[in-house]
């Protein structure tokens, strides 16, 4: 029997737990990886364990995955009673996770980061199960730094994160990107046309600072505006305000509260203006999209700034720190690429050179070996 037949015959024998979530940055890589395992073992049982109130509560069941929820919250930066409460919840969540894992009896457990992954991965280590974690950022988070001492594998997106983990068990894999992002044909695009297309977004929740700066930047783009197409995802909170601002200015902009088809949006973009979250950067580099990055300054340990600097140092993006973000500064950066297409092309190539579109394949191959299930 060929390899494909062997995989399908043994499909029911694979059971995995994906732990973590809270935000798309932690959940989407886990879902991309789950999709890769499912492609190899169609009848595999994959269970997501996350925190109450996280994005996984809505998305995981919608994609057909089992979901278990823990009542847990972050410990870092908490003080006094709030810190004690968070620690008590973490311990109780770990106890509950032990029960869930004993019930499911998975072949392995993979943590995708965030505080909701810690109780589950910790419980799996205590139970002697095979474990791995995904570290999406160049600056490793506290949860993963601790878990990295005990798990069987650490999969990192940036080589710069190696210093936080034991070398023999650390693999530079890249950050898994969803198949729907990678798999779209080049002619299926939002915004594609003869004009220079700018994709503006601040993550799934939007970003007020980016919304405000880009609206202000239009005052400095009047000379090239006829040559631009703008696709702007505002997030729920900023949508009405941005729509009214464009209407007052008499500007035609394709405004979305949320873009469901991000694959099409990326494919149609000449330039992206966005945050520097790990998932966003993995998608930009996998598709070779040039970008102006505005790191979120209040991210844990300012890790988005570290991510952005790694991109800028490789020539794959330019960075504007939020405290220097003005409409004039943003417009100047946009004009730089609009007026010099050669520079834009070079940045696209640098971005694509940093991309690891086969990250999910790399991780699945390696972790199946850890599970003694072959490549």
C-alpha positions as CSV (number, residue, x, y, z in Angstrom):
1,X,0.0,0.0,0.0
2,X,1.3,3.5,-0.8
3,X,2.0,6.2,1.9
4,X,-1.3,7.9,1.3
5,X,-3.2,4.6,1.8
6,X,-1.2,3.9,5.0
7,X,-2.1,7.3,6.4
8,X,-5.8,6.8,5.8
9,X,-5.8,3.3,7.1
10,X,-4.3,4.6,10.4
11,X,-6.3,7.8,10.5
12,X,-8.4,6.9,13.6
13,X,-5.3,6.2,15.6
14,X,-4.4,9.9,15.9
15,X,-5.7,12.0,18.7
16,X,-4.3,15.4,19.5
17,X,-5.0,18.3,21.8
18,X,-4.4,21.9,20.7
19,X,-4.1,24.1,23.8
20,X,-4.3,27.9,23.8
21,X,-6.0,30.7,22.0
22,X,-7.6,33.9,23.3
23,X,-6.6,35.9,20.2
24,X,-6.3,35.1,16.6
25,X,-2.5,35.3,16.9
26,X,-2.5,32.2,19.1
27,X,-5.5,30.4,17.6
28,X,-4.9,30.7,13.9
29,X,-1.5,29.0,13.8
30,X,-3.0,26.1,15.9
31,X,-5.9,25.8,13.4
32,X,-3.5,25.8,10.5
33,X,-1.5,23.0,12.1
34,X,-4.7,21.1,13.0
35,X,-5.7,21.3,9.3
36,X,-2.4,19.8,8.3
37,X,-2.8,16.9,10.6
38,X,-6.4,16.4,9.4
39,X,-5.1,16.3,5.8
40,X,-3.0,13.3,6.7
41,X,-5.4,11.6,9.1
42,X,-8.9,12.6,8.0
43,X,-10.6,10.8,10.9
44,X,-8.2,12.1,13.5
45,X,-9.7,13.4,16.7
46,X,-8.4,17.0,17.4
47,X,-9.6,18.7,20.5
48,X,-9.1,22.4,21.2
49,X,-8.8,23.4,24.9
50,X,-8.9,27.2,25.4
51,X,-10.1,29.8,27.8
52,X,-13.6,31.1,28.4
53,X,-14.3,34.3,26.4
54,X,-11.5,33.7,23.9
55,X,-11.9,33.8,20.1
56,X,-11.7,30.0,20.1
57,X,-15.1,29.8,21.7
58,X,-16.7,31.0,18.4
59,X,-14.3,29.7,15.8
60,X,-13.3,26.2,16.8
61,X,-16.8,24.6,16.8
62,X,-17.6,26.4,13.6
63,X,-14.7,24.5,11.9
64,X,-15.9,21.2,13.3
65,X,-13.4,20.8,16.2
66,X,-14.3,19.7,19.7
67,X,-13.8,22.4,22.2
68,X,-13.2,22.3,26.0
69,X,-13.0,25.5,28.0
70,X,-11.1,26.5,31.2
71,X,-11.8,29.4,33.5
72,X,-8.3,30.9,33.5
73,X,-6.8,34.4,33.2
74,X,-3.3,35.9,32.9
75,X,-1.0,36.1,35.9
76,X,1.6,38.5,34.5
77,X,1.2,42.2,35.5
78,X,-1.5,41.4,38.0
79,X,-1.1,42.7,41.6
80,X,-2.6,42.0,44.9
81,X,-6.0,40.2,45.0
82,X,-6.2,40.0,41.2
83,X,-2.8,38.1,41.1
84,X,-3.9,35.7,43.8
85,X,-7.2,35.1,42.0
86,X,-5.4,34.4,38.7
87,X,-3.0,32.0,40.4
88,X,-5.9,30.1,42.1
89,X,-7.7,29.9,38.7
90,X,-4.5,28.6,37.1
91,X,-4.1,25.8,39.6
92,X,-7.8,24.8,39.3
93,X,-7.5,24.9,35.5
94,X,-4.5,22.6,35.7
95,X,-6.4,20.1,37.8
96,X,-9.4,20.2,35.4
97,X,-6.9,19.8,32.5
98,X,-5.6,16.6,34.1
99,X,-9.1,15.2,34.1
100,X,-9.8,16.2,30.5
101,X,-6.5,14.7,29.3
102,X,-7.1,11.5,31.1
103,X,-10.5,11.3,29.5
104,X,-9.3,12.1,25.9
105,X,-5.9,10.2,26.2
106,X,-4.3,12.1,23.3
107,X,-1.2,10.9,21.5
108,X,0.2,14.4,22.0
109,X,-0.5,17.9,23.2
110,X,0.5,21.1,21.4
111,X,0.4,24.5,23.1
112,X,0.0,27.5,20.8
113,X,0.8,30.1,23.5
114,X,-1.2,32.4,25.8
115,X,-2.0,31.8,29.5
116,X,-4.8,29.3,28.6
117,X,-2.2,26.9,27.2
118,X,-0.1,26.7,30.4
119,X,-2.4,24.6,32.6
120,X,-3.0,22.1,29.7
121,X,0.6,21.7,28.6
122,X,1.8,21.5,32.3
123,X,-0.8,18.8,33.0
124,X,0.3,16.9,29.9
125,X,3.9,17.0,31.0
126,X,2.9,15.7,34.5
127,X,1.0,12.9,32.9
128,X,4.0,11.9,30.8
129,X,2.4,12.8,27.4
130,X,4.3,13.9,24.4
131,X,4.2,17.7,24.2
132,X,5.2,20.6,22.0
133,X,4.7,24.4,22.0
134,X,4.6,27.0,19.2
135,X,6.4,30.3,19.8
136,X,5.3,32.8,17.2
137,X,7.3,35.8,18.2
138,X,11.0,36.8,18.1
139,X,10.7,37.6,21.8
140,X,9.4,34.5,23.5
141,X,6.5,35.0,25.9
142,X,6.7,34.1,29.6
143,X,4.4,31.1,29.4
144,X,6.4,29.5,26.7
145,X,9.8,30.3,28.3
146,X,8.7,28.3,31.3
147,X,7.0,25.5,29.3
148,X,10.0,25.2,27.0
149,X,12.1,23.7,29.7
150,X,9.8,20.6,29.9
151,X,8.2,19.9,26.5
152,X,9.5,17.5,23.9
153,X,9.6,20.1,21.1
154,X,9.7,23.9,20.7
155,X,8.7,25.2,17.3
156,X,9.8,28.8,16.7
157,X,8.9,31.2,14.0
158,X,12.0,33.5,14.3
159,X,15.5,32.2,14.6
160,X,16.0,35.1,17.1
161,X,13.9,33.2,19.7
162,X,16.4,30.3,19.9
163,X,18.1,31.9,22.9
164,X,15.1,31.3,25.1
165,X,14.9,27.5,24.6
166,X,17.0,24.3,24.8
167,X,18.8,23.9,21.5
168,X,18.4,20.1,21.0
169,X,14.6,20.3,21.2
170,X,14.1,23.6,19.3
171,X,13.1,23.7,15.7
172,X,13.0,26.8,13.5
173,X,9.8,25.9,11.7
174,X,8.1,29.2,10.9
175,X,4.6,30.1,12.0
176,X,1.8,27.9,10.5
177,X,-0.4,29.8,8.1
178,X,-4.0,28.8,7.3
179,X,-4.6,26.9,4.1
180,X,-7.2,29.4,3.0
181,X,-4.6,32.1,3.0
182,X,-2.0,30.1,1.1
183,X,-4.3,28.3,-1.3
184,X,-6.0,31.1,-3.1
185,X,-5.3,31.6,-6.8
186,X,-3.5,34.9,-7.6
187,X,-6.4,36.2,-9.7
188,X,-8.9,36.0,-6.8
189,X,-8.2,39.2,-5.0
190,X,-9.9,42.1,-3.2
191,X,-8.7,45.4,-4.6
192,X,-6.8,44.0,-7.6
193,X,-6.7,46.4,-10.6
194,X,-4.5,48.9,-12.4
195,X,-4.3,51.2,-9.4
196,X,-1.8,51.0,-6.5
197,X,-3.7,49.1,-3.8
198,X,-3.2,49.8,0.0
199,X,-4.5,47.3,2.5
200,X,-5.0,49.0,5.9
201,X,-5.9,46.8,9.0
202,X,-5.1,46.5,12.7
203,X,-5.8,42.8,13.3
204,X,-9.2,41.2,13.8
205,X,-10.2,43.9,16.4
206,X,-8.9,46.9,14.4
207,X,-6.5,49.5,15.7
208,X,-7.7,53.1,16.5
209,X,-4.2,54.5,16.1
210,X,-3.8,53.1,12.6
211,X,-7.4,54.1,11.6
212,X,-6.8,57.7,12.8
213,X,-3.4,58.0,11.2
214,X,-4.5,56.7,7.8
215,X,-7.5,59.0,7.7
216,X,-5.2,61.9,8.5
217,X,-2.7,60.7,5.9
218,X,-5.2,61.2,3.1
219,X,-4.7,64.9,3.5
220,X,-1.1,64.4,2.3
221,X,-2.0,61.9,-0.5
222,X,-4.2,64.2,-2.6
223,X,-1.7,64.4,-5.4
224,X,-1.6,60.6,-5.9
225,X,-5.1,59.7,-4.6
226,X,-6.5,59.1,-8.2
227,X,-3.9,56.4,-8.6
228,X,-4.8,54.6,-5.3
229,X,-7.3,52.0,-4.3
230,X,-7.7,51.6,-0.5
231,X,-9.1,48.6,1.3
232,X,-9.5,49.5,5.0
233,X,-10.5,47.0,7.8
234,X,-11.4,49.2,10.8
235,X,-12.6,46.7,13.4
236,X,-16.0,47.0,15.0
237,X,-15.4,50.0,17.2
238,X,-13.8,52.2,14.6
239,X,-16.1,51.4,11.6
240,X,-18.7,54.2,11.9
241,X,-16.2,56.9,12.7
242,X,-13.9,56.0,9.8
243,X,-16.8,55.7,7.3
244,X,-18.0,59.2,8.4
245,X,-14.5,60.6,8.0
246,X,-14.1,59.4,4.5
247,X,-17.6,60.6,3.6
248,X,-16.8,64.1,4.9
249,X,-13.6,64.1,2.8
250,X,-15.5,62.9,-0.3
251,X,-13.2,59.9,-0.6
252,X,-14.1,56.6,-2.1
253,X,-12.6,53.8,0.1
254,X,-13.5,50.1,0.4
255,X,-14.2,50.1,4.2
256,X,-14.9,46.8,6.1
257,X,-15.6,46.2,9.8
258,X,-14.0,42.8,9.3
259,X,-12.6,41.1,6.2
260,X,-13.6,37.5,6.1
261,X,-11.6,36.9,2.9
262,X,-8.1,38.0,4.1
263,X,-6.6,35.8,1.4
264,X,-8.2,37.9,-1.3
265,X,-7.2,41.1,0.5
266,X,-3.6,40.1,0.7
267,X,-3.5,38.9,-3.0
268,X,-4.8,42.3,-4.1
269,X,-2.5,44.5,-2.1
270,X,0.6,46.3,-3.3
271,X,1.3,47.5,0.2
272,X,-0.1,46.7,3.7
273,X,-0.3,49.1,6.6
274,X,-0.7,47.1,9.8
275,X,0.4,45.9,13.2
276,X,3.3,43.5,13.7
277,X,1.6,40.5,15.3
278,X,3.2,37.2,14.6
279,X,0.4,35.7,12.6
280,X,0.1,38.9,10.4
281,X,3.9,38.7,9.7
282,X,3.7,35.0,8.8
283,X,0.9,35.7,6.3
284,X,2.7,38.8,4.8
285,X,5.9,36.9,4.3
286,X,4.3,33.7,3.1
287,X,2.6,35.7,0.3
288,X,5.4,38.3,-0.2
289,X,3.5,41.4,0.7
290,X,5.4,44.6,1.3
291,X,4.4,46.4,4.5
292,X,4.5,49.4,6.7
293,X,4.4,48.0,10.2
294,X,3.1,50.0,13.3
295,X,3.9,47.7,16.3
296,X,1.3,47.7,19.1
297,X,3.3,49.4,21.9
298,X,1.4,47.7,24.7
299,X,1.9,44.1,23.7
300,X,3.4,41.9,26.3
301,X,7.1,42.8,26.6
302,X,6.7,45.0,23.5
303,X,7.2,41.8,21.4
304,X,5.6,43.4,18.3
305,X,8.4,45.9,18.2
306,X,10.9,43.1,18.3
307,X,9.1,41.3,15.5
308,X,9.0,44.4,13.4
309,X,12.7,45.1,13.8
310,X,13.5,41.6,12.6
311,X,11.5,42.3,9.5
312,X,13.0,45.8,9.0
313,X,16.5,44.6,9.5
314,X,16.0,42.0,6.7
315,X,14.6,44.7,4.4
316,X,11.2,43.0,4.4
317,X,9.2,46.0,5.9
318,X,9.5,49.5,7.2
319,X,8.6,50.4,10.7
320,X,6.9,53.5,12.2
321,X,6.7,53.4,16.0
322,X,3.3,54.4,17.3
323,X,4.7,57.4,19.2
324,X,6.0,58.7,15.8
325,X,2.9,57.9,13.9
326,X,1.3,60.9,12.2
327,X,-0.6,61.3,9.0
328,X,2.3,63.1,7.4
329,X,4.8,60.4,8.4
330,X,2.5,57.6,7.1
331,X,1.8,59.4,3.9
332,X,5.5,60.0,3.3
333,X,6.2,56.2,3.7
334,X,3.4,55.4,1.3
335,X,4.6,57.8,-1.4
336,X,8.1,56.3,-1.1
337,X,6.8,53.0,-2.4
338,X,4.2,54.5,-4.8
339,X,6.9,56.5,-6.5
340,X,9.6,53.9,-6.5
341,X,8.2,50.5,-7.7
342,X,11.7,49.0,-7.8
343,X,12.0,49.5,-4.1
344,X,8.6,48.0,-3.5
345,X,9.5,45.0,-5.6
346,X,12.7,44.5,-3.7
347,X,10.8,44.6,-0.4
348,X,8.3,42.0,-1.6
349,X,11.2,39.7,-2.5
350,X,12.8,40.2,0.9
351,X,9.4,39.5,2.6
352,X,8.9,36.3,0.5
353,X,12.4,35.3,1.4
354,X,11.5,35.4,5.1
355,X,8.3,33.4,4.6
356,X,7.9,29.8,5.6
357,X,4.7,28.8,3.9
358,X,5.4,25.1,4.7
359,X,5.7,25.7,8.4
360,X,2.7,23.5,9.2
361,X,4.1,20.7,7.1
362,X,7.5,21.0,8.9
363,X,5.9,20.8,12.3
364,X,3.6,18.0,11.5
365,X,6.4,15.9,10.0
366,X,8.6,16.4,13.1
367,X,5.9,16.0,15.7
368,X,4.7,12.7,14.1
369,X,8.2,11.4,14.5
370,X,8.1,12.5,18.2
371,X,4.9,10.4,18.4
372,X,6.6,7.5,16.6
373,X,4.1,7.8,13.8
374,X,6.6,8.4,11.0
375,X,6.8,11.5,8.8
